Amino acid sequence: MTFAPDHAALIMIDWQTGFDDWDYWGGNRNNPEAQSNAARLLAHWREKNGAVFHVIHHSTNPASPLRREKETGQIVPELAPLEGEEVMHKRENSVFVGTHLAVALRRLGINRLVISGLTTNHCVSTSTRMAGNLGFEVRLVGDACATFDRVGPDGESFPADLIHRVCLSDLHGEFCQVVRSSDLL
């Protein structure tokens, strides 16, 4: 089954400048090529006139850099939406909660999704799981996603790359197929 731009929608999750503040998020963001891979994927989708949806997080925490009224809440310039590309704001971890994304996709007759975004273990994972549960066929572009180091409840530190790879392995084959950007270009 094809996941070409004329048969699937590209969902760009939380590509906001606020994620450039690595210290705020735990430091050491993995996958330094994630944004450039996402940019190549987005350019390809646009070239083929594929459906593109940008979903950004509008945090309920006033101190968060992910607030739409803050400059840090805006989409990074490299991935900024073009006229005609829909931008949806969410307050939860899933792109499907508090948005009309599922309805918009169904109205377009789209049941295949390609997902890219930040962070792998939070909004990307939650959205991918929910997309699978809603019956969408999903390709999660692992090299167009990234996350940060985390500290567990017992104080143990976990490196971003480990979190990223474990998260992708949890999703693959259950909620989606994890692919590389080169698989879709």
N, C-alpha and C positions, 0 to 999 in steps of 0.2 A: 504494500500500500504506500502510495507516494505522500510525502510531506512537503511537496513543492508549494511555493507561495500562492499558487492559484487553487490550492486544495486545503490550506490550513491558515490559521491566524498566528501571528507572532505576538506574544505577550511579553512586554518589557516591564519587569517588576523592580520598582524602587531604585532606579538608577539616579539617585539624588546626590548632590554635592556634599550633603551632610555626612555621607559615608567616607569622605576624604579625611575626616577627623578620626584617625585610627585610634588615638588614645581614648577617645570617648567610648569607642566600641570594643576595647579590649586589646588593641594593638595587633601588629603583624597580620595584616590581611594577606591571605594566600592568593595564588593565581594572578600574578601581576598582568597577565595578558587578557584577563576576563573582559575588561571594558573594550579593548580593541577588537577582540573576537565578537563581542556584542555589536560593535559598530559595523564590522564587515557583514554580519548577519542582517542587521537592519538595512544596510545599503542594498544588499541582495534582494531583500523582501520588497523594498521600494522600487528597485529596478524592474521587478516582475509584477508590480502593482498589487502586491499581496496586502491583506488586511493586517493592520498594525494597531495594537492597543497598548497605551502606556498607562500603568497603574502606579501611583505614588502614595507613599504613606504620609498621612497627616496625623501625627502623634497627638494623643490627648495630654501628654506631659508638656507643659509650657516651656520647660528648660531644654527639651529635645531639639537637636538640629533638624529633625524631620517634621517641621511645621511649615505649611504651605505659605504662610505670610513671611517666612524668613528666606533670605537668599539661599541658605543651606538646604532648604526644603525643595528647591527647584531641581529639575532634571539637568544632569551634566550636559554642557553645550554639545559635546560630540554625539549625544544620543537624543537631543531635543526633538520633540515632535514637529512634524511639518503640518501645514494646513490640511485639514481633512482627517488627520490621525487623532483618534479619540484619546483624551486624557481623563482618567477616573481617579478620584481620591478615596482612599480607604483609611479606616481607623483601626482595623483589626489586622491579623496576620495573613488572612486569606484575601486574594483578589476577588473572591466571590461573595464576601460578606460585606454588606453595606454599599455595594455597587450594583449596577445593572449589567455587568459583564456577561453573565450567563445568558440573559435575555437577548443582549445585542448579538452574541455569537449565534444563538439559535435562530434569530430573525434573518441572519445572513446565510443560514444553512451550513454553518461551520461546526464540525464535530472533531476536528483535528487541531491540536495546539502545539506550538513550539514555544518553549519557555526559556527565558534568560533573565538573570537579575541578581539582586542582593537581598538578603544574605541566604546562602545555601540552606543553612539549618533553621532558618526562621520563616520568613514570608515565602521564599521559593519552595521550601519543603511543604509548608502548610497548603499553599496554593496548588502544588502538584498533586498532593494527596486528595484534595477536594475535587480537583479536575477529574482525576481518575474515578472518584466515587460518583461524580455527576455523569459519568459515561463518556467523557471526552477521551480520545486517543491522544496521548501526550508523548512528545519528544522533549526531554529536558536536556538542554545544551550545557553539559557539565563544564566545558572550558569557557563558557560565557556566564559563569556564576562564580561567586567568591564568598568568603566569610572571614571571621576574625578569631584570634585566640579566645579561649573561654576558661573560666575558673569554675570548677564544680562546687557543689555544696559543702564538700569536705576540704576545700581549699586546693585541691589538685588542679594543676594547669594542664590544659589540653591545647596542642598546637592547631592552628587554623587548618593546615593541610589535612591533618588527620580527621578533624571534624567534617571537612568538606567531603573527603573520600568515603567516610563511613555513612554520611547522609546520603550521598549518591547511591551507595550500595544498598541502603535500606529502601530507596525508592525504585530502583531498577528492577524490572520484571514484576513488580507488584502494582505500582501506580503509573508507571511510565516506562519508556525505554530511554536510557541515558545515552546520548550521542555526543560527538564532537562537532564543532561548527563546520569543520571541513566535510563532514558527512552530508551537510545540507547545502553547501555552496556549489 
